[in-house]
Amino acid sequence: MMDEEVIADIFTKLGGKITKGWYAVSERPGKPPFAKEFEYSFGNFWGKVHLRNEGDLYVYIISKDVFNWKDRVKDLKLKGEIVDAAGGMMWIKEENEKNLEEDLKYLQSYLSSVKASSSH
């Protein structure tokens, strides 16, 4: 199972800011928590990290630049599995901390190149 502190450290090491620390989430009010989340921000994207009680890790990504992730899924070279992509939002399921770190680095670079190519 992935460690909460290690996950958060990956984000801060790569220049991200944790804007809201780990908190428990439930499917509905009054139900027991099934996961923990924290909210983060990078220069060109932000979102949530969702860690299920059984260990599954999902990263929610919202791009600050206007484009549809769904149109770009085939071009992305991510280690994690893209679970959903629509508009400027995307969910990725990560298998381990190493893949999480590589995907975050890739997304930072990818979004910088998208921004650079759109400003020409």
Secondary structure per residue as TSV (DSSP state, phi and psi in degrees):
chain	resnum	aa	ss	phi	psi
A	1	M	-	360.0	142.0
A	2	M	-	-76.1	146.0
A	3	D	-	-91.3	129.7
A	4	E	H	-57.5	-43.7
A	5	E	H	-65.9	-40.8
A	6	V	H	-63.6	-43.0
A	7	I	H	-60.3	-49.8
A	8	A	H	-62.1	-39.9
A	9	D	H	-61.6	-35.8
A	10	I	H	-60.1	-45.1
A	11	F	H	-63.2	-46.5
A	12	T	H	-70.6	-36.1
A	13	K	H	-60.8	-34.3
A	14	L	T	-88.2	6.0
A	15	G	T	97.8	5.2
A	16	G	-	-81.2	159.4
A	17	K	E	-114.0	134.4
A	18	I	E	-88.9	112.3
A	19	T	E	-90.1	-19.1
A	20	K	E	-150.2	119.1
A	21	G	E	-66.5	177.5
A	22	W	E	-52.2	134.0
A	23	Y	E	-144.6	150.9
A	24	A	E	-77.0	143.5
A	25	V	E	-127.9	143.5
A	26	S	-	-120.3	159.7
A	27	E	S	-67.4	-37.2
A	28	R	S	-144.8	154.5
A	29	P	T	-55.9	138.0
A	30	G	T	89.7	-14.6
A	31	K	S	-86.8	154.0
A	32	P	-	-68.0	148.8
A	33	P	-	-60.7	139.5
A	34	F	-	-111.6	-4.8
A	35	A	E	-163.2	171.8
A	36	K	E	-125.0	151.2
A	37	E	E	-136.1	157.7
A	38	F	E	-137.1	158.1
A	39	E	E	-107.7	143.1
A	40	Y	E	-136.9	167.5
A	41	S	E	-148.0	134.0
A	42	F	-	-115.9	178.6
A	43	G	S	-59.8	-42.7
A	44	N	S	-117.5	8.2
A	45	F	E	-159.2	162.2
A	46	W	E	-149.0	176.8
A	47	G	E	162.7	-148.6
A	48	K	E	-131.9	153.6
A	49	V	E	-112.5	128.2
A	50	H	E	-120.2	112.6
A	51	L	E	-112.7	111.1
A	52	R	E	-72.2	154.7
A	53	N	T	-57.6	-33.4
A	54	E	T	-84.0	-0.6
A	55	G	S	110.4	-10.8
A	56	D	-	-67.2	137.1
A	57	L	E	-117.7	128.1
A	58	Y	E	-124.3	142.2
A	59	V	E	-120.1	124.2
A	60	Y	E	-98.3	125.6
A	61	I	E	-122.1	128.6
A	62	I	E	-121.4	120.4
A	63	S	E	-81.6	139.0
A	64	K	S	-77.5	-23.2
A	65	D	S	-87.5	147.1
A	66	V	-	-85.8	108.8
A	67	F	-	-163.6	170.4
A	68	N	-	-103.1	116.9
A	69	W	H	-57.7	-36.2
A	70	K	H	-55.4	-37.1
A	71	D	H	-71.1	-17.3
A	72	R	H	-109.4	-4.3
A	73	V	G	-52.8	-42.6
A	74	K	G	-65.3	-23.8
A	75	D	G	-88.1	-18.4
A	76	L	-	-74.6	135.9
A	77	K	-	-112.1	75.4
A	78	L	-	-103.4	150.2
A	79	K	S	-78.1	-36.8
A	80	G	S	-77.2	168.9
A	81	E	E	-93.5	126.0
A	82	I	E	-75.8	115.5
A	83	V	E	-89.2	-36.3
A	84	D	E	-156.1	143.5
A	85	A	E	-150.2	123.7
A	86	A	E	-158.4	137.1
A	87	G	T	56.6	-138.6
A	88	G	T	-90.0	16.7
A	89	M	E	-120.1	145.5
A	90	M	E	-150.4	142.0
A	91	W	E	-111.9	131.8
A	92	I	E	-123.2	133.5
A	93	K	E	-95.8	124.0
A	94	E	E	-105.8	142.9
A	95	E	S	-90.8	-28.4
A	96	N	S	-159.2	171.9
A	97	E	H	-65.1	-37.0
A	98	K	H	-61.5	-47.7
A	99	N	H	-64.6	-38.2
A	100	L	H	-58.0	-48.6
A	101	E	H	-62.6	-44.8
A	102	E	H	-63.0	-40.8
A	103	D	H	-67.5	-39.1
A	104	L	H	-64.3	-42.5
A	105	K	H	-61.0	-45.9
A	106	Y	H	-60.2	-46.0
A	107	L	H	-65.2	-37.1
A	108	Q	H	-60.3	-47.0
A	109	S	H	-66.0	-46.0
A	110	Y	H	-59.7	-48.0
A	111	L	H	-68.3	-31.7
A	112	S	H	-65.4	-41.0
A	113	S	H	-69.6	-35.3
A	114	V	H	-63.3	-45.0
A	115	K	H	-63.9	-43.3
A	116	A	H	-63.0	-43.3
A	117	S	H	-71.3	-28.2
A	118	S	H	-80.6	-18.4
A	119	S	T	-89.1	0.3
A	120	H	-	-92.5	360.0
